[in-house]
Amino acid sequence: MMLSHTFLLRVQNMTKCHESLASVLGGRKRRLELAPLVGCIFEPQKSVTFVENARAPAALEQLDIWGVPMDGAAMSHEVETFDVIIAGGGLTGLPLALALAKGGFEVAVVDTLDPAVDVDPAFDGRVSSIADASLRMLEELGIAKHLDGQLQPINDIVVTDGRPGETAAPLFLHFDHKEIGETPLGAMVENRHLRVALRTALATAHGVTLLAPERIVSFDVSPSEVLVTLGNGGVLKGALLVGADGRRSQVRKQAGIQTVGWSYGQSGIVTTVEHELPHDGVAQEYFLPSGPFAVLPMVGNRASLVWTEQSDLADALLGLDDQGFAEECSKRFGPYLGDMKPIGPRWSYPLSLQLARDYVRPRIALAGDAAHGIHPLAGQGLNLGLRDVAALADVLVDARRVGLDIGALVTLHRYERWRRFDNVSLAVACDGLNRLFSNDVVPLRLLRDVGLGLVNRIGPARRFFMRLAGGGVGDLPRLMRGDRL
Ligand SMILES: Cc1cc2nc3c(=O)[nH]c(=O)nc-3n(C[C@H](O)[C@H](O)[C@H](O)COP(=O)(O)OP(=O)(O)OC[C@H]3O[C@@H](n4cnc5c(N)ncnc54)[C@H](O)[C@@H]3O)c2cc1C
């Protein structure tokens, strides 16, 4: 059995030690790349964690440093072995854990947040549109059954171009789900309810260990495994580490994967409103000059507003008193649902595009926002992440069936090829729509209004976009088709 120990390093001769370390490390705080020391981080006068083997103490001696156990006693941890280690237990990481466990893998999920924190109503005001194909996966993974009464079906989507306080342009786009089938285009769910459902499903799943709150300090990849060092000094060993740790992914950074992208200079204001008349499951998207204003149906006579504004203006709007904020909302909202009033807190999210250049490295894969962060105007960011989950689960299950190494590049490249094109094309489409619609330039207004009107009149185009919104276009992984892994 391998043990990981945390040692406080006592340095005999600082000058000599620094010289020898500099020659090995080439920097102040770097991975110690001596073969016998696995997963070792050096911070002068601080602690070092390494996986013990016979030659480790000798290697330390060579460097003229020696370790004494912290607080006089070695903090020993058994190295726990899993098939897959997931960094990030968010809306991408947890479904991935459930999917892989269903596929027969032993999985560890590590998340920095205390599980009690992100289900608190004050933590996240977002409500996500879950496409029909994503819902099929949530059903297959036993998550949807814990969302009883929390899913608001999206029956229709209406897209219009306008200005605050004016009636919408006469040319608009209307997607009616009945044109392509009986099932709604998707459903709206509050993120916090989805998190509760995921954790409930996790509690009864076999093969998943959730380590939270806990952080990943570093990881080391060798030809046969990846060793992950945790903040508490523990070490996890696996065949694959998945970075589902969001836009600021530490896994992505440590794997040296670059990103491309830019800030939109816009923020997404999110709040919930109560209204007088029933919404009938219709989602409205108004393209206003400063950005899209989405009215998304929620359970009851409630709607979630996702209101894109230039960031400086968004700050001013967030600072308004309740009455001023309600007036600004209703100017954009219009009278179609009767009297309305904002309820609950207001949130703001800075908007940017961020695409990872690669999704994989040996024994490393990225999924969800760690791989792609897009503009929320089409409500597709999480849906892309869920498609990553389904595709990665397919690829890993298939690889294991034929005896392939699940962490090998040849396996992981199949996942990258499958997902990157879909993610980039949707990111580019959302970026283009945001540029085309977030302005008040008259020729562009004319062009986009005619475009909306044309798509609305051409049945096959209209139906294609509806299938796209429902997530039913392209090469769907098994879980998204509602099939077993
Ligand atoms: C205003 C707005 C509205 C949106 N609406 C929609 C919508 O309607 N439909 C839709 O599909 N998408 C929508 N999105 C996008 C969607 O919210 C995101 O794509 C989704 O939340 C990403 O989930 P994730 O799990 O990949 O990342 P995150 O939600 O960022 O989760 C990352 C997780 O990793 C953990 N973590 C971070 N660092 C570490 C670490 N070092 N070690 C361990 N854990 C770590 C974090 O604690 C967190 O739990 C919207 C986005 C915005 C901003």
The ligand as a MOL file (V3000), in Angstrom:
LIG
                    3D

  0  0  0     0  0            999 V3000
M  V30 BEGIN CTAB
M  V30 COUNTS 53 58 0 0 0
M  V30 BEGIN ATOM
M  V30 1 C -26.9830 34.5680 -16.6720 0
M  V30 2 C -26.7810 33.1540 -17.1240 0
M  V30 3 C -27.8690 32.3760 -17.5160 0
M  V30 4 C -27.6900 31.0760 -17.9710 0
M  V30 5 N -28.7790 30.3620 -18.3900 0
M  V30 6 C -28.5910 29.1360 -18.9070 0
M  V30 7 C -29.7100 28.3740 -19.4050 0
M  V30 8 O -30.8620 28.8080 -19.3760 0
M  V30 9 N -29.4770 27.1400 -19.9390 0
M  V30 10 C -28.2130 26.6290 -20.0220 0
M  V30 11 O -28.0640 25.5150 -20.5720 0
M  V30 12 N -27.1480 27.3050 -19.5280 0
M  V30 13 C -27.3010 28.5320 -18.9800 0
M  V30 14 N -26.2310 29.2210 -18.4850 0
M  V30 15 C -24.9050 28.5720 -18.4600 0
M  V30 16 C -24.7580 27.6260 -17.2590 0
M  V30 17 O -25.1460 28.2900 -16.0640 0
M  V30 18 C -23.3160 27.1360 -17.1410 0
M  V30 19 O -22.9090 26.6470 -18.3980 0
M  V30 20 C -23.2180 26.0030 -16.1130 0
M  V30 21 O -23.5920 26.4320 -14.8330 0
M  V30 22 C -21.7760 25.4780 -16.0600 0
M  V30 23 O -21.7020 24.4300 -15.1230 0
M  V30 24 P -20.2730 23.7830 -14.7760 0
M  V30 25 O -20.5750 22.7240 -13.7630 0
M  V30 26 O -19.5710 23.3810 -16.0250 0
M  V30 27 O -19.4260 24.9600 -14.1370 0
M  V30 28 P -19.6820 25.7280 -12.7570 0
M  V30 29 O -21.1230 25.9770 -12.5570 0
M  V30 30 O -18.7710 26.8870 -12.7640 0
M  V30 31 O -19.2370 24.6790 -11.6470 0
M  V30 32 C -17.8830 24.4210 -11.3780 0
M  V30 33 C -17.7820 23.6840 -10.0530 0
M  V30 34 O -16.3900 23.4130 -9.8110 0
M  V30 35 C -16.0600 23.7360 -8.4740 0
M  V30 36 N -14.6220 24.0750 -8.4770 0
M  V30 37 C -14.0270 25.1620 -8.9870 0
M  V30 38 N -12.6900 25.0690 -8.8300 0
M  V30 39 C -12.4380 23.8830 -8.2100 0
M  V30 40 C -11.2600 23.1970 -7.7930 0
M  V30 41 N -10.0590 23.7120 -7.9770 0
M  V30 42 N -11.3710 21.9990 -7.2000 0
M  V30 43 C -12.5910 21.4490 -7.0170 0
M  V30 44 N -13.7550 22.0510 -7.3980 0
M  V30 45 C -13.6650 23.2360 -7.9860 0
M  V30 46 C -16.9900 24.9080 -8.1110 0
M  V30 47 O -17.1870 24.9780 -6.7210 0
M  V30 48 C -18.2720 24.5090 -8.8640 0
M  V30 49 O -19.1100 23.6950 -8.0690 0
M  V30 50 C -26.3860 30.5290 -18.0220 0
M  V30 51 C -25.2900 31.2770 -17.6050 0
M  V30 52 C -25.4790 32.5740 -17.1600 0
M  V30 53 C -24.2770 33.3900 -16.7180 0
M  V30 END ATOM
M  V30 BEGIN BOND
M  V30 1 1 1 2
M  V30 2 1 2 3
M  V30 3 2 2 52
M  V30 4 2 3 4
M  V30 5 1 4 5
M  V30 6 1 4 50
M  V30 7 2 5 6
M  V30 8 1 6 7
M  V30 9 1 6 13
M  V30 10 2 7 8
M  V30 11 1 7 9
M  V30 12 1 9 10
M  V30 13 2 10 11
M  V30 14 1 10 12
M  V30 15 2 12 13
M  V30 16 1 13 14
M  V30 17 1 14 15
M  V30 18 1 14 50
M  V30 19 1 15 16
M  V30 20 1 16 17
M  V30 21 1 16 18
M  V30 22 1 18 19
M  V30 23 1 18 20
M  V30 24 1 20 21
M  V30 25 1 20 22
M  V30 26 1 22 23
M  V30 27 1 23 24
M  V30 28 2 24 25
M  V30 29 1 24 26
M  V30 30 1 24 27
M  V30 31 1 27 28
M  V30 32 2 28 29
M  V30 33 1 28 30
M  V30 34 1 28 31
M  V30 35 1 31 32
M  V30 36 1 32 33
M  V30 37 1 33 34
M  V30 38 1 33 48
M  V30 39 1 34 35
M  V30 40 1 35 36
M  V30 41 1 35 46
M  V30 42 1 36 37
M  V30 43 1 36 45
M  V30 44 2 37 38
M  V30 45 1 38 39
M  V30 46 1 39 40
M  V30 47 2 39 45
M  V30 48 1 40 41
M  V30 49 2 40 42
M  V30 50 1 42 43
M  V30 51 2 43 44
M  V30 52 1 44 45
M  V30 53 1 46 47
M  V30 54 1 46 48
M  V30 55 1 48 49
M  V30 56 2 50 51
M  V30 57 1 51 52
M  V30 58 1 52 53
M  V30 END BOND
M  V30 END CTAB
M  END
